[in-house]
Amino acid sequence: WAWTGTAILVVAAGFVRAAFGHRSDDFYQVYSWLRPWLLTGINPYATLRQVNYPPLAFIVLAPLALLPSMLAAKTWAAINVALVWAVAYLAVTRLVPNRTGRETRLLMALFVAWNAVLSGFWMGQFTMFAWLCGLCAYATRDRTLVSGGFLGLSLIKPHVGIVPVIWALLTKHVGV
């Protein structure tokens, strides 16, 4: 339980840092592209700013741009708390067979406290969303349409989402 408690404290600190510390650089960058697009119709790809997210990301993340910036950042940080735990749970329960409850808690805690996860969380990245969609594609692999939808959504971050796409191809889940 000590690792679980530590993971909870680390995620809480990450939430505070992301929501109140103006550290969500990636979130604010995407927000700065989305808000003018939604409010004035300015094409973010036609501006002088370098836009490096695919159009799918804008559609998925658009609702956040309708909120004032600080509320949007806090909302995204809260969503990320849920995403971090959901990804940890799905990764452990779907990818590690025959584990005990204690092993499940430990693996989830270690995943949540992993620096790569926390750095992305603190920076307001969208990696957890992509990972969750990839894991959901795996979890629903027997339902082609649903799994394929999750694979598509995982491409919100193409360099992350390509992993489940490669999995689908290599395991002959090409109907996905």
C-alpha positions as CSV (number, residue, x, y, z in Angstrom):
1,W,0.0,0.0,0.0
2,A,3.0,2.3,0.5
3,W,3.6,2.5,-3.3
4,T,-0.1,3.2,-3.9
5,G,-0.1,6.0,-1.4
6,T,3.1,7.4,-2.9
7,A,1.5,7.2,-6.4
8,I,-1.6,9.0,-5.2
9,L,0.5,11.8,-3.7
10,V,2.6,12.1,-6.8
11,V,-0.5,12.4,-9.0
12,A,-2.0,15.0,-6.6
13,A,1.2,17.0,-6.8
14,G,1.1,16.6,-10.6
15,F,-2.4,17.9,-10.7
16,V,-1.6,20.9,-8.7
17,R,1.5,21.7,-10.8
18,A,-0.5,21.2,-14.1
19,A,-3.6,23.0,-13.0
20,F,-2.2,25.9,-11.0
21,G,1.5,26.2,-11.9
22,H,1.2,27.4,-15.5
23,R,3.4,24.4,-16.5
24,S,1.0,22.9,-19.0
25,D,3.1,24.1,-22.0
26,D,1.7,21.6,-24.5
27,F,-1.9,22.2,-23.4
28,Y,-1.6,26.0,-23.7
29,Q,0.0,25.7,-27.1
30,V,-2.8,23.6,-28.4
31,Y,-5.3,25.8,-26.7
32,S,-3.8,28.9,-28.4
33,W,-4.4,27.2,-31.8
34,L,-7.9,25.9,-31.0
35,R,-9.5,29.0,-29.4
36,P,-9.1,31.3,-32.4
37,W,-10.2,28.5,-34.7
38,L,-13.4,28.0,-32.8
39,L,-14.2,31.6,-32.1
40,T,-13.2,33.3,-35.4
41,G,-12.7,30.5,-37.8
42,I,-9.0,31.2,-38.4
43,N,-7.4,28.1,-39.9
44,P,-4.5,27.2,-37.5
45,Y,-2.6,25.5,-40.3
46,A,-2.6,28.7,-42.4
47,T,-1.2,30.9,-39.7
48,L,2.5,31.6,-39.1
49,R,2.5,29.4,-36.0
50,Q,3.9,25.9,-36.4
51,V,1.0,23.6,-35.8
52,N,2.2,20.0,-35.1
53,Y,-1.0,18.2,-34.1
54,P,-3.2,16.4,-36.6
55,P,-6.7,17.8,-37.3
56,L,-8.2,14.9,-35.3
57,A,-6.6,16.4,-32.2
58,F,-8.4,19.7,-32.8
59,I,-11.8,18.0,-33.1
60,V,-11.2,15.9,-29.9
61,L,-9.8,18.7,-27.9
62,A,-12.1,21.5,-29.2
63,P,-14.5,21.5,-26.3
64,L,-11.7,22.6,-23.9
65,A,-11.0,25.7,-26.1
66,L,-14.5,27.0,-25.4
67,L,-13.6,27.4,-21.7
68,P,-11.5,30.3,-20.3
69,S,-7.8,29.3,-20.3
70,M,-7.4,28.7,-16.6
71,L,-10.6,26.7,-16.3
72,A,-9.6,24.7,-19.4
73,A,-6.2,23.9,-17.9
74,K,-7.7,22.8,-14.6
75,T,-10.3,20.7,-16.5
76,W,-7.6,19.1,-18.6
77,A,-5.5,18.4,-15.5
78,A,-8.5,16.7,-13.8
79,I,-9.1,14.7,-16.9
80,N,-5.5,13.6,-17.0
81,V,-5.8,12.4,-13.4
82,A,-8.5,10.0,-14.5
83,L,-6.6,9.1,-17.7
84,V,-3.4,8.2,-15.8
85,W,-5.3,5.8,-13.5
86,A,-7.4,4.4,-16.3
87,V,-4.3,3.7,-18.4
88,A,-2.5,2.1,-15.5
89,Y,-5.5,-0.1,-14.7
90,L,-6.0,-1.2,-18.3
91,A,-2.3,-1.8,-18.9
92,V,-2.0,-4.0,-15.8
93,T,-5.2,-5.9,-16.1
94,R,-5.1,-6.5,-19.8
95,L,-1.4,-7.0,-20.4
96,V,-0.2,-8.8,-17.2
97,P,-2.1,-12.1,-16.8
98,N,-2.4,-14.1,-13.5
99,R,-1.5,-11.3,-11.1
100,T,-2.7,-10.9,-7.5
101,G,-4.4,-7.9,-6.2
102,R,-1.2,-6.8,-4.5
103,E,0.7,-7.1,-7.7
104,T,-1.9,-5.1,-9.5
105,R,-1.7,-2.3,-7.1
106,L,2.1,-2.3,-7.2
107,L,2.3,-2.3,-11.0
108,M,-0.3,0.4,-11.2
109,A,1.5,2.5,-8.6
110,L,4.9,2.1,-10.4
111,F,3.3,3.0,-13.7
112,V,1.6,6.1,-12.3
113,A,4.8,7.2,-10.6
114,W,7.0,6.7,-13.7
115,N,8.7,9.9,-14.6
116,A,7.8,9.7,-18.3
117,V,4.1,9.6,-17.3
118,L,4.4,12.4,-14.8
119,S,6.4,14.7,-17.1
120,G,3.7,14.4,-19.8
121,F,1.0,14.9,-17.2
122,W,2.7,18.0,-15.8
123,M,3.3,19.5,-19.3
124,G,-0.3,19.0,-20.3
125,Q,0.4,16.5,-23.0
126,F,-2.2,14.4,-24.6
127,T,-0.2,11.1,-24.4
128,M,-2.5,9.5,-21.8
129,F,-5.5,10.0,-24.1
130,A,-3.6,8.3,-26.9
131,W,-2.4,5.4,-24.6
132,L,-5.9,4.9,-23.3
133,C,-7.4,4.7,-26.8
134,G,-4.7,2.2,-27.8
135,L,-5.4,0.0,-24.7
136,C,-9.1,0.3,-25.4
137,A,-8.5,-0.9,-29.0
138,Y,-6.7,-3.9,-27.5
139,A,-9.4,-4.5,-24.9
140,T,-12.1,-4.5,-27.6
141,R,-10.1,-6.3,-30.2
142,D,-13.0,-8.7,-30.8
143,R,-15.3,-5.9,-31.8
144,T,-13.8,-4.7,-35.0
145,L,-15.6,-1.4,-35.4
146,V,-15.2,-0.3,-31.8
147,S,-11.5,-1.3,-31.7
148,G,-10.9,0.5,-35.0
149,G,-12.5,3.7,-33.6
150,F,-10.2,3.5,-30.6
151,L,-7.2,2.9,-32.9
152,G,-8.1,6.0,-34.9
153,L,-8.5,8.1,-31.8
154,S,-5.1,6.9,-30.5
155,L,-3.6,8.8,-33.5
156,I,-4.3,12.1,-31.8
157,K,-0.6,11.8,-31.1
158,P,0.6,9.9,-34.2
159,H,4.0,9.0,-32.7
160,V,2.2,7.3,-29.8
161,G,-0.8,6.0,-31.6
162,I,1.2,4.2,-34.2
163,V,2.2,1.5,-31.7
164,P,-1.4,0.1,-31.4
165,V,-1.8,0.4,-35.1
166,I,1.4,-1.7,-35.6
167,W,0.1,-4.2,-33.0
168,A,-3.2,-4.5,-35.0
169,L,-1.3,-5.2,-38.2
170,L,1.3,-7.6,-36.7
171,T,-1.4,-9.6,-34.8
172,K,-3.6,-9.8,-38.0
173,H,-6.3,-7.6,-36.5
174,V,-6.3,-5.8,-39.8
175,G,-10.1,-5.7,-39.8
176,V,-9.7,-3.2,-37.0
